[in-house]
C-alpha cells in the first residue's frame, strides 16, 4: 500500500505538469495571436512560457497535495483496521476528497492570479451543473422531474441574455479575457476606416471554404442551426 501510494502520488503530479502545459500553451498562443499580435514576438513568447509554467506547476502541486492526503488517510484507515472498499489511489471516504480538495486549494488555487481565476471559473459552471445533476439523480424535487435536455434551452438563453446585459451595462464587471472577446465582437465593429478589412481573414476563409467543400452536396445543412456540422 505504501509503495502504491508513493508511486500514485508522483504519477499524479507528473500528469498534472503534463496536462497543464498541454492545455495552457495552445490556449495562450491563440489568445496572444488574437489580442496581442502587435506586441513584440519575444514578449509574447515569454508570456506564453510563463503562463504555461504557472498552469503546469499549480496543477502538478495540487494533484501532489490532494493525492498525498488521500493516500495518507487511506493508510491510516488501513492501520486502524477500518473498512476500505475503494480501489487503491481513490478516497477511502467521500469526505476525504472534500477535505483534501479544500486543503490543496488553500495552498494553490486560493492565491489569486489570472491563471488561477480562469481555472476556477472554468470549474465553477461544471461544478454547479454537476451538483444539479447529482440532486436530480438522488430524487431532489423538482430537479428529478426534468432532464438536462429539457432544461438546456432555457439555461443557454438565460446565460446569453445575462452576459449581454452585463456587457452593455457594466462591461468591466466581466472577467477581463471575456470582456476583451466581447469587445472585439460587439464594439470594435461599430467603427471602421478605409484600411479596415471587410473580408474574412485567410485562416477563417480557409476553414469556411474547406467545410463548404466537404458539405457541397448538402449545403442546406450548414445553415440549419439545430444540426451538427
KOLDRENSE-288510 format. One record per residue: x, y, z of N, C-alpha, C in turn; residue in one letter. Coordinates in steps of 0.1 Angstrom, whole numbers, padded with zeros to 4 digits, always signed. Layout:
KOLDRENSE-288510
XYZXYZXYZa ...
This chain:
KOLDRENSE-288510
+0008-0012+0000+0000+0000+0000+0009+0013+0000x +0020+0013+0008+0028+0025+0009+0035+0028-0005x +0040+0017-0011+0047+0019-0024+0037+0024-0034x +0025+0018-0034+0015+0023-0044+0011+0037-0042x +0010+0041-0029+0006+0055-0026+0017+0065-0031x +0030+0061-0029+0041+0070-0033+0041+0071-0048x +0040+0060-0055+0041+0060-0070+0029+0067-0076x +0017+0064-0070+0005+0070-0075+0005+0085-0073x +0010+0090-0062+0011+0104-0059+0021+0111-0069x +0032+0105-0071+0042+0110-0080+0036+0111-0095x +0030+0100-0099+0024+0100-0113+0013+0110-0114x +0006+0112-0104-0005+0122-0104+0001+0136-0106x +0012+0139-0099+0019+0152-0101+0025+0153-0115x +0031+0142-0120+0036+0142-0133+0026+0145-0144x +0014+0139-0142+0003+0141-0151-0002+0155-0151x -0002+0161-0138-0007+0174-0137+0002+0184-0144x +0016+0182-0143+0025+0190-0151+0023+0189-0166x +0021+0177-0170+0020+0175-0185+0007+0181-0190x -0004+0179-0182-0017+0184-0187-0018+0199-0186x -0011+0205-0176-0011+0219-0175-0005+0226-0188x +0007+0220-0192+0013+0225-0204+0005+0223-0216x -0001+0211-0217-0009+0206-0229-0021+0216-0231x -0027+0220-0220-0039+0228-0220-0036+0243-0222x -0026+0248-0214-0024+0262-0214-0016+0267-0226x -0006+0260-0230+0003+0265-0241-0005+0268-0254x -0013+0259-0259-0021+0262-0271-0031+0274-0269x -0037+0274-0257-0047+0284-0254-0040+0298-0253x -0029+0299-0246-0021+0311-0245-0017+0316-0259x -0012+0307-0267-0007+0310-0281-0018+0316-0289x -0030+0310-0289-0042+0315-0297-0046+0329-0292x -0047+0331-0278-0051+0343-0273-0041+0354-0276x -0028+0351-0276-0018+0361-0280-0019+0365-0294x -0022+0355-0303-0023+0358-0317-0035+0367-0320x -0045+0365-0312-0058+0373-0315-0057+0387-0309x -0052+0388-0297-0053+0400-0290-0040+0408-0288x -0029+0401-0290-0016+0407-0288-0006+0405-0300x -0012+0404-0312-0004+0402-0324+0006+0413-0327x +0002+0425-0322+0011+0437-0325+0022+0438-0315x +0022+0430-0304+0033+0431-0294+0045+0424-0299x +0057+0427-0294+0069+0421-0299+0069+0406-0297x +0074+0398-0306+0073+0384-0306+0080+0378-0293x +0091+0384-0289+0098+0379-0277+0089+0381-0265x +0083+0392-0264+0074+0394-0252+0062+0384-0252x +0057+0381-0264+0046+0372-0264+0051+0358-0261x +0062+0354-0265+0068+0341-0262+0071+0339-0247x +0076+0350-0241+0079+0349-0227+0066+0348-0219x +0056+0355-0223+0043+0355-0216+0037+0341-0217x +0037+0335-0229+0032+0322-0231+0039+0312-0223x +0052+0312-0222+0060+0303-0214+0057+0304-0199x +0055+0317-0195+0053+0319-0181+0039+0314-0177x +0029+0317-0185+0015+0312-0182+0014+0297-0182x +0021+0291-0192+0021+0276-0193+0028+0270-0181x +0039+0276-0176+0046+0271-0164+0038+0272-0152x +0031+0284-0150+0023+0286-0138+0011+0276-0138x +0005+0274-0149-0006+0264-0150-0001+0250-0147x +0010+0246-0153+0015+0233-0151+0020+0231-0136x +0027+0241-0131+0032+0240-0117+0020+0239-0107x +0010+0248-0109-0001+0248-0099-0009+0235-0100x -0011+0230-0112-0019+0218-0113-0011+0206-0108x +0002+0205-0111+0010+0195-0105+0011+0195-0090x +0013+0206-0084+0014+0207-0070+0001+0204-0063x -0011+0208-0069-0024+0205-0063-0026+0190-0063x -0023+0183-0075-0025+0169-0076-0016+0162-0065x -0004+0167-0064+0005+0160-0054-0001+0161-0040x -0005+0173-0036-0011+0175-0023-0024+0167-0021x -0032+0167-0031-0045+0160-0030-0043+0145-0029x -0036+0140-0038-0034+0125-0037-0025+0121-0025x -0016+0130-0021-0008+0127-0009-0017+0126+0003x -0026+0135+0004-0035+0135+0016-0045+0123+0015x -0050+0120+0004-0059+0108+0002-0051+0095+0006x -0039+0094+0001-0031+0082+0004-0028+0081+0019x -0025+0093+0026-0022+0093+0040-0034+0088+0048x -0046+0094+0044-0058+0090+0051-0062+0075+0049x -0059+0070+0037-0062+0056+0034-0053+0047+0042x -0040+0050+0042-0031+0042+0050-0035+0042+0065x -0039+0054+0070-0043+0055+0084-0055+0046+0087x -0065+0046+0078-0077+0038+0079-0073+0023+0079x -0064+0019+0070-0060+0005+0070-0053+0001+0083x -0044+0010+0088-0037+0007+0100-0046+0006+0112x -0057+0014+0112-0066+0013+0123-0077+0002+0122x -0076-0005+0111-0085-0016+0108-0099-0012+0104x -0100+0000+0099-0113+0005+0094-0115+0000+0080x -0127-0003+0076-0130-0008+0063-0127+0001+0052x -0120-0004+0042-0117+0004+0030-0122-0004+0018x -0132+0000+0011-0137-0008+0000-0134-0002-0014x -0128+0010-0014-0125+0017-0027-0112+0012-0032x -0109+0013-0045-0096+0008-0051-0085+0017-0047x -0072+0011-0047-0060+0019-0043-0059+0032-0051x -0056+0043-0044-0055+0056-0051-0067+0064-0050x -0078+0058-0047-0091+0065-0045-0093+0069-0031x -0102+0078-0028-0106+0083-0015-0112+0071-0007x -0107+0069+0005-0113+0059+0014-0128+0062+0018x -0130+0075+0019-0143+0080+0023-0146+0093+0014x -0158+0095+0011-0161+0107+0002-0157+0120+0008x -0158+0121+0022-0154+0134+0028-0139+0136+0028x -0132+0126+0026-0117+0127+0025-0114+0136+0012x -0121+0133+0001-0119+0141-0011-0123+0156-0009x -0133+0158-0002-0138+0172+0001-0127+0179+0009x -0122+0173+0020-0112+0179+0028-0099+0181+0021x -0094+0171+0014-0082+0172+0006-0082+0182-0004x -0094+0183-0011-0096+0193-0021-0095+0207-0016x -0101+0209-0004-0101+0222+0003-0087+0226+0007x -0080+0217+0013-0066+0219+0018-0057+0222+0006x -0058+0214-0004-0049+0216-0016-0052+0230-0023x -0065+0234-0023-0069+0246-0029-0064+0258-0021x -0063+0257-0008-0058+0267+0001-0043+0270-0002x -0036+0260-0005-0022+0261-0008-0020+0266-0023x -0028+0263-0032-0026+0265-0046-0035+0275-0052x -0048+0272-0053-0058+0280-0061-0062+0292-0054x -0061+0292-0040-0065+0304-0033-0056+0316-0035x -0045+0314-0041-0036+0325-0044-0041+0331-0057x -0045+0344-0057-0051+0350-0068-0041+0353-0079x -0045+0349-0092-0037+0352-0104-0047+0350-0115x -0043+0355-0127-0052+0354-0138-0054+0339-0142x -0043+0332-0141-0044+0317-0145-0053+0310-0135x -0051+0312-0122-0059+0305-0112-0074+0309-0113x -0076+0322-0115-0090+0326-0117-0097+0320-0129x -0090+0319-0140-0096+0312-0152-0099+0298-0149x -0090+0291-0142-0092+0277-0139-0104+0275-0130x -0105+0284-0120-0116+0283-0110-0130+0286-0117x -0130+0296-0126-0142+0299-0133-0146+0288-0143x -0136+0282-0149-0139+0270-0157-0146+0259-0150x -0141+0257-0137-0147+0246-0129-0160+0250-0124x -0162+0263-0121-0175+0267-0114-0187+0263-0121x -0188+0266-0134-0200+0262-0142-0202+0247-0142x -0191+0240-0143-0192+0225-0143-0196+0219-0130x -0191+0225-0119-0195+0221-0106-0210+0223-0103x -0215+0235-0107-0229+0238-0105-0238+0229-0113x -0234+0226-0125-0242+0217-0133-0241+0203-0128x -0229+0199-0123-0228+0186-0117-0236+0184-0105x -0237+0195-0096-0245+0194-0084-0260+0193-0087x -0264+0200-0097-0279+0199-0101-0282+0185-0106x -0273+0179-0114-0275+0166-0119-0275+0156-0108x -0266+0158-0098-0265+0149-0087-0278+0149-0078x -0283+0161-0076-0295+0163-0069-0307+0156-0076x -0307+0158-0089-0318+0151-0097-0317+0136-0096x -0304+0131-0096-0302+0116-0095-0307+0111-0082x -0305+0119-0071-0309+0115-0058-0323+0118-0054x -0331+0122-0064-0345+0124-0061-0349+0137-0056x -0341+0148-0057-0345+0161-0051-0355+0167-0061x -0366+0171-0056-0377+0177-0064-0374+0192-0065x -0377+0199-0076-0383+0194-0088-0373+0189-0098x -0360+0189-0094-0349+0186-0104-0351+0171-0109x -0356+0163-0101-0358+0149-0106-0369+0147-0116x -0377+0157-0118-0388+0156-0127-0385+0161-0142x -0373+0166-0144-0369+0170-0157-0355+0165-0160x -0352+0165-0173-0338+0161-0177-0331+0173-0182x -0318+0171-0184-0309+0182-0188-0313+0187-0202x -0317+0178-0211-0320+0182-0224-0332+0191-0225x -0342+0189-0215-0353+0198-0214-0350+0212-0209x -0341+0212-0200-0337+0225-0193-0327+0233-0201x -0319+0226-0209-0308+0233-0216-0312+0245-0224x -0322+0245-0232-0326+0257-0240-0328+0269-0231x -0334+0268-0220-0336+0279-0211-0323+0283-0204x -0315+0273-0201-0302+0277-0195-0294+0285-0204x -0293+0280-0217-0285+0287-0227-0290+0301-0229x -0303+0303-0230-0309+0316-0233-0307+0325-0221x -0308+0320-0209-0305+0329-0197-0291+0333-0196x -0282+0324-0199-0267+0327-0198-0264+0338-0208x -0269+0337-0220-0265+0347-0231-0272+0360-0228x -0285+0360-0223-0292+0372-0220-0285+0380-0209x -0281+0373-0199-0274+0379-0187-0261+0385-0191x -0252+0377-0198-0239+0382-0202-0240+0394-0211x -0249+0394-0220-0250+0405-0229-0255+0418-0222x -0264+0416-0212-0268+0427-0204-0257+0433-0196x -0249+0424-0189-0238+0429-0182-0228+0436-0191x -0225+0431-0202-0216+0437-0211-0220+0451-0216x -0233+0453-0219-0238+0466-0223-0239+0476-0212x -0241+0471-0199-0243+0480-0188-0230+0482-0180x -0223+0472-0177-0211+0473-0169-0201+0463-0174x -0195+0465-0185-0186+0455-0191-0174+0452-0183x -0169+0461-0175-0157+0459-0167-0160+0449-0155x -0172+0446-0153-0176+0436-0143-0173+0422-0148x -0172+0420-0161-0169+0407-0166-0154+0403-0165x -0151+0390-0165-0137+0386-0164-0130+0392-0176x -0117+0397-0174-0110+0405-0185-0110+0399-0198x -0106+0386-0199-0105+0379-0212-0118+0378-0219x -0129+0376-0211-0143+0376-0217-0147+0389-0222x -0144+0400-0214-0147+0413-0218-0140+0417-0231x -0127+0413-0232-0119+0416-0244-0125+0409-0256x -0129+0397-0254-0135+0389-0266-0148+0396-0270x -0156+0400-0261-0169+0406-0264-0167+0420-0270x -0157+0427-0265-0154+0440-0272-0150+0438-0286x -0142+0428-0289-0138+0425-0303-0150+0422-0312x -0160+0415-0306-0171+0410-0314-0182+0421-0316x -0185+0428-0305-0197+0437-0305-0194+0452-0305x -0182+0456-0301-0179+0470-0301-0169+0475-0311x -0159+0467-0314-0149+0471-0324-0155+0472-0338x -0166+0465-0340-0173+0465-0353-0182+0478-0355x -0182+0486-0345-0191+0498-0345-0184+0510-0353x -0171+0509-0355-0164+0519-0362-0153+0513-0371x -0150+0520-0382-0140+0514-0392-0134+0525-0400x -0123+0522-0406-0116+0531-0415-0115+0525-0429x -0108+0532-0438-0106+0527-0451-0097+0515-0451x -0089+0514-0441-0079+0503-0440-0086+0491-0434x -0098+0492-0429-0105+0481-0422-0107+0469-0432x -0104+0457-0427-0106+0445-0436-0121+0441-0435x -0127+0442-0447-0141+0438-0448-0143+0424-0452x -0132+0417-0455-0133+0403-0459-0128+0394-0448x -0132+0381-0448-0127+0372-0438-0111+0371-0438x -0105+0368-0427-0091+0366-0427-0088+0353-0434x -0075+0351-0437-0071+0340-0445-0074+0327-0438x -0072+0327-0424-0075+0315-0417-0090+0311-0417x -0098+0321-0414-0113+0319-0414-0118+0315-0427x -0113+0321-0438-0117+0318-0451-0113+0304-0455x -0101+0299-0451-0097+0286-0454-0106+0276-0447x -0109+0278-0434-0118+0269-0427-0132+0268-0433x -0137+0280-0435-0151+0281-0440-0151+0274-0454x -0141+0277-0462-0141+0272-0476-0140+0256-0476x -0132+0251-0466-0130+0237-0465-0143+0230-0461x -0150+0236-0452-0162+0230-0447-0173+0230-0458x -0173+0241-0465-0183+0242-0477-0180+0232-0487x -0167+0230-0490-0163+0220-0500-0167+0206-0495x -0164+0202-0482-0168+0189-0477-0183+0187-0477x -0191+0197-0475-0205+0196-0474-0212+0201-0487x -0205+0202-0498-0210+0208-0510-0223+0201-0516x -0225+0188-0512-0237+0181-0516-0249+0183-0507x -0246+0189-0496-0257+0192-0486-0255+0205-0479x -0254+0216-0488-0251+0229-0482-0262+0234-0473x -0274+0230-0475-0285+0234-0467-0283+0231-0452x -0277+0219-0450-0274+0215-0436-0265+0225-0429x -0257+0232-0436-0248+0242-0429-0255+0253-0423x -0267+0256-0428-0275+0267-0423-0285+0263-0413x -0286+0250-0410-0296+0245-0400-0289+0245-0387x -0293+0255-0378-0286+0257-0365-0289+0246-0356x -0299+0237-0359-0302+0226-0350-0294+0214-0353x -0286+0214-0364-0278+0203-0368-0264+0205-0365x -0257+0194-0362-0242+0195-0360-0236+0193-0374x -0226+0202-0377-0219+0201-0390-0211+0188-0390x 
